[in-house]
Amino acid sequence: MEKINKMTKGTVAGIIANLVFVEVDGPVHQNEICYIDLEGTKLMAEVIKINGSQAYVQVFESTRGLKVNHTVEFTGHMLEVTLGPGILSKNYDGLQNDLDKMDGVFLKRGEHTNPLEDDKKWEFKPLAKAGDILEAGGWLGEVKENWMPHKIMVPFKFEGKYTVKSVTEAGEYTIHDTMAVVTDEKGKDITLNMIQKWPVKLAIKAYKEKPRPFKLLETGVRVIDTLNPIAEGGTGFIPGPFGTGKTVLQHALSKQADADMIIVAACGERANEVVEIFTEFPELDDPRTGRKLMERTTIIANTSNMPVAAREASVYTAMTLAEYYRAMGLKILLLADSTSRWAQALREMSNRMEELPGQDAFPMDLPAIISNFYSRAGFTYLNNGESGSITFIGTVSPAGGNLKEPVTESTKKAARCFYALSQQRADSKRYPAIDALESYSKYAEYPELQDYFRKNIDPDWPEKIALARDILIRSREVSEQINILGDDGVPVEYHNRFWKGEVIDFIICQQDAFDKVDCSASLDRQKYMLNRVLDIYHTEFSFESFDEVGTYFKRVINTMRQMNYAVYETDEYHEREKELNLIIEERKVA
Amino acid sequence: METKAFQKIYTKITQITKATCSLKATGIGYEEMAIVHGRLAQVVKIMGEDVTLQIFSGTEGIPTNAEVVFLGRPPVVKVGDELSGRFFDAYGDPIDGRPAIEGEERQIGGPSVNPVRRKQPSEFIPTGIAGIDLNNALVTGQKIPFFADPDQPYNEVMANVALRADADKIILGGMGLTNDDYLYYKNVFENAGALDRIISFVNTTENPPVERILVPDMALTAAEYFAVDKKQKVLVLLTDMTLYADALSIVSNRMDQIPSKDSMPGSLYSDLAKIYEKAVQFPDGGSITIIAVTTLSGGDITHAIPDNTGYITEGQLFLRKDTDIGKVVVDPFRSLSRLKQLVIGTKTRADHPQVMNAAIRLYADAANAKTKQENGFDLTDYDERTLNFAKDYSTKLLAIDVNVEVDQMLETSWDLFGEHFSKVEVGIKQEFVDKHWPNENEVK
């Protein structure tokens, strides 16, 4: 964009919905961005195929009224985001337009707004000094963004090593002020301000190495942390039929997860769900810092009624912002709801281009696109020895609830944690409807992570998790037998086994996302509860007949639920605990 | 965008299919309207000079030398206060024998609302039907369909909901309504004396199916006029969205597009989302609430139409015939209102969420007991009690002929809990039990 002297121009030759054919008069790049001039309104579009002198472009906005012979200007670069302080707490659309800066109730096409603030002053503190040698992503200085240290870095596009010539002294500056001068290997001086740009479809690789994840990312959701833990820098996905609570679960994660920054990509989903975040996050406290949740959150909203082509861009935009903050040594949680809508956007386009379809009319390269995207997450050691991470959790909306469809299958190959939402659990209001047994976490088997558990939670934690899962499996098996043979067709012991599994289901797996206390459980509390339910499992109880078993365990469950509802280690909590101890004593075999 | 007095007339059609025709023309805008042989058409594809038009009423009898006039504008609807009480066809022309209205022309299918300009829905819409208010409370700005088999009384329930709901305007978008159903709606609205706040855009089975595609956009553009310009609370009824989607598949098929699941167009999700996402709550009080009907075939919700709908809408309502009590009920298991959390327990009594969940859980236990019974096993005392509870719960609360206030629904629930269960079995937070548990049945 800077160096090219003459920009390529073109004219519209054909239109089918948001696919436009453009006759061009010069060179064009694949994925180059162009603007179509519709009587003064500039419609943004991306080149997705080139055939001779015709470029096929997908328009990010409605093409209503577009005519043959309208002019097109090419920009010479791919879809880029602008990186700099001011991204935090923003509400962007899929193309990084600041939604709050747009006028009027309705989105106007062709309206592009500045993602950052030109005039805002940031308090700058230098980190590098003259003579330091840095690479792309190297830290020159930092500004306070909300409460987070936002690093001003050597732009990611820079190749090779750079010697710092000067860094501006501490003070208040705008994003356009000169922050540093660096000298490249050929001795040329380059002036840097706080802004840089990066094409969203390419991964930012300004780090030294990406080890296997080895730490737990706390989410406060028991069925995840305790039974199917996700690692910091890990990937996971949540497939589920509609109505099983995908979005509620994602919102819970975004509220409670132990991360420095949360990026939510609302991709092709309901607008009201985004509004919920807009409305609640500025009010809700971040339990870890005591600040408002919105202060650590950035939202990329491309809801289902917004232009389809920008849906694809939105997930890439979100990932690129996450990579930018990861390079500052921060712990990022990226949530995308839902990756299926993104895949559908790809399908619509592939269909219009009359490509030969793969399964369910999705493009053939869908698995490759998905795994490539997931691979951008991860825990990284930066060149300066610090570390940063992106944990990515995407939802998948399988058509007809069928997990054998292409998007789910492709994602399963790419993501390491699988949180299966079950219709049956949702129907019986056992929320979160994660089926603890169908779900898995590959990380739970990592020796690195098991060591972490032993050291930080409980020396026997991995064994305890395995036992809890076994109890659930046995309980399920027994429940099937009871259904077949009848309550009195099986020994009383079977009922006992069934109900001990139910205790784990109700007390560990189920959690009330709408209750102020129960919505999030600290690791300490999770450890206490798991030990407690395992104690109950190990306790021998005496029962005369099967109907006593259910009645008794319902009391146990009821009391333990009240414990889950009570604030941890308060009088109320201990009161319930005492109550529970008494109930246990009633039938305990000495 | 006024139509010009002098317009170029084209008379050479190069290609005709069942739904489209093509001709050579220049200076044509995408999605522009045209009149082909007296029939309304819309530009769906432009390749150089070749323009393809979709003819809404079909191409039967169109000659290759038919007159084609381009209108120079996308489809529009006339909006204004005079819309009230009127019945229109899919093009916005009156079908009630009264003169056309004089109003401002608005493009249909306009842009979407900026998400940051929306307000979180928070106003409860009571309907008096406990299966809805108690278990699946509706909220202004919500979009929710009835998933129903064709033999179920969804039109009756929807008309009831519409008339009881506190709305300034009710806009009916009828797609493929049978003439009988159309007359039913007309009668109900007239008898309720509510005609002055009702506007209808109707495509009946007697009209060509492709015309249906225009109906939701017509209805919703009119709705936006009242919600944005007049700050009114608008309720939009769309029936039947399955027939709308069928019309989309006809068009996409005729345009040689590769079908995806269930022969539906690959863009079905986006097409439906564009309609349903018009539901909105504005900060200044105006709102659009959409209640739709999606008919199922044999209760199959995995079909592409209900499936995509379910991912877009904020829940769904299922009707089911409860053979034990011989009434139609709102199915508590499969129905869901996603926005209910925004109002229950805050706009309604604080015990509402817990009472709702407890009742449904006990009802689920009853379903298990019933399976047991059918398989010939002995029932426990608890099983018997759940079955009795289920019968009462269905009759007194779930049946669609119930019409009471929410507080009464909650009281009825507590009475049923007290009558059939112990406090532990109900498992509700202690503070609510202390406050609401019925006295006489203390020990059970």
Interface residues (C-beta under 8 A of the other chain):
Chain A: A13 G14 I15 I16 F21 S62 T63 R64 G65 L66 K67 V68 N91 L99 D100 M102 G104 V105 F106 L107 K108 R109 P241 F242 G243 G268 R270 A271 N272 V274 V275 E276 F278 T279 E280 A301 T303 S304 N305 M306 V308 R341 Q344 A345 R347 E348 N351 E354 P357 D360 A361 S397 A399 G400 G401 N402 D427 S428 K429 N483 G486 D487 D488 G489 F514 D547 G550 T551 K554 R555 I557 N558 R561 Q562 Y565
Chain B: T26 G27 I28 G29 Y30 E31 E32 V44 K45 I46 M47 G48 E49 P74 Q107 G110 P111 S112 V113 N114 P115 V116 R117 R118 K119 Q120 P121 G141 Q142 V228 Q257 I258 P259 S260 K261 G266 S267 Y269 S270 A273 K274 E277 K278 A279 V280 F282 I301 T302 H303 A304 D307 N308 G310 Y311 I312 E314 G315 Q316 F333 R334 L336 R338 L339 Q341 P353 N357 I360 R361 A364 T371 K372 N375 F377 D378 T380 D381 Y382 V424 E425 G427 K429 Q430
